[in-house]
């Protein structure tokens, strides 16, 4: 009788242990960061799980996104807008403060729109 109890205990223990090994190998116990690392010579590229297959690996960032950031499918690092409080704080800052840098196309557009407003 004692032999059967040991046998049952060993089988149950092996099944539970195997179950946890399978869960751990599928990263169930770790939070998915949303990207994977592609080694590329002497540096790494951080590619999001759902990326645009037409974008070259060279266009993805060489640093991991920081807290509150994410990598877009086209390889840009942007602020994560899924955190509600941060979204509203950023939104208020954007409404009150003008953008610090303009691209050359935006600067030309602003000059042309100011000239057309002054002429009317």
N, C-alpha and C positions, 0 to 999 in steps of 0.2 A: 504494500500500500504506500509506503514511504517513497518507493521508487517512482510510482506513478505521479505523486505530488511534485516531486522534483522535476520530472519530465514535463509536466504541465507548466510549472513555474518557469522553467527554462524556455519553453516554446513561447509563452506569453511575453517574457522578458525580451526574447529575440525579436518578436514581432513589434513590440513597442519601440525598441532600440532602432530597428530598421525603419520604422515609420518616421522617427525623428531625424534619422540620417537623410532620408529622402526629402523631408521638409527643409532641412538645412542646406542641402545641395541645390534646392530651387530658390534659395534666398528668401524664404518665407519670414525668417526672423530678422532680416535686415531691411531697412527702408530703401527702396529703389531711388537712386539719385536723379534718374531721368536721362542719363547719358552713359556712354561707355568710352573707354580710353583706347585710342588707336596709336600704338607706338610707331614713330616715324623717324628713324635715324636716331639722332641725339636728342629729340624732343618728342612730345606726345600731342595729339590733337584730341579734343573733347567733343564727341559727336553725340547729338541727342538720339534717344531711342527711335523717334519717329522723324527721320531727316529726309530731305529732298534728295532723291537718288541722282539727280542731275547736277548736284553741287559737288565740286571736287573736295577731297579731304583737306587739301591745303587751305581752303577757305574757312575751316572751322578753327575756333580759338585754341591757343596753346596753354590756356590756364583754365582751371575749373571755375564754374560760376560760384560767386560768393553767396552769402546768405541774402535772400530776397532777389536773386537773379536767376535767369534761366537762359538756355541756349535755344534760339529759334531754329526751325528746320533748314533755313538758308545760311546758318553759321554766325549769326549775330548774338551777342550777349545783351539781354534787355532786362529791365526790372520786372520782377514777377508781379503782375497785377491781380493775382488771386488772393492776396492778403488784404482784406477789406480796409483796415485802418490805414495801411500804407498807401492804398489807392487814393483815398480821400485826401490824405496829407499831400501827396504828390500832385493831385488835381488842383488843390488850392494854391500850391506853390506855382504851378504852371499858369494859373489864371492871373496871378498878381505880378509875376516876374516875366519879363520878355526873355526869349531864348538868348543865351550868351553868344553862340556862334551861328552864323549863317553860312550856308554853302554858297559858292559863287553864283549858282543859278538863282537862289533865293535873294541874294543881294541885288542881282540884276532885275529881278521881278519887282523888288521893293522900290528900286530907283525908277523903273518905268511907271509903276503905279503912282508914285509920288509926283512924277512929272505930269501924268495925265490928270491928276487931281488939281494940281496947281494951274493947269491950262484952262480948266473949266470955270 
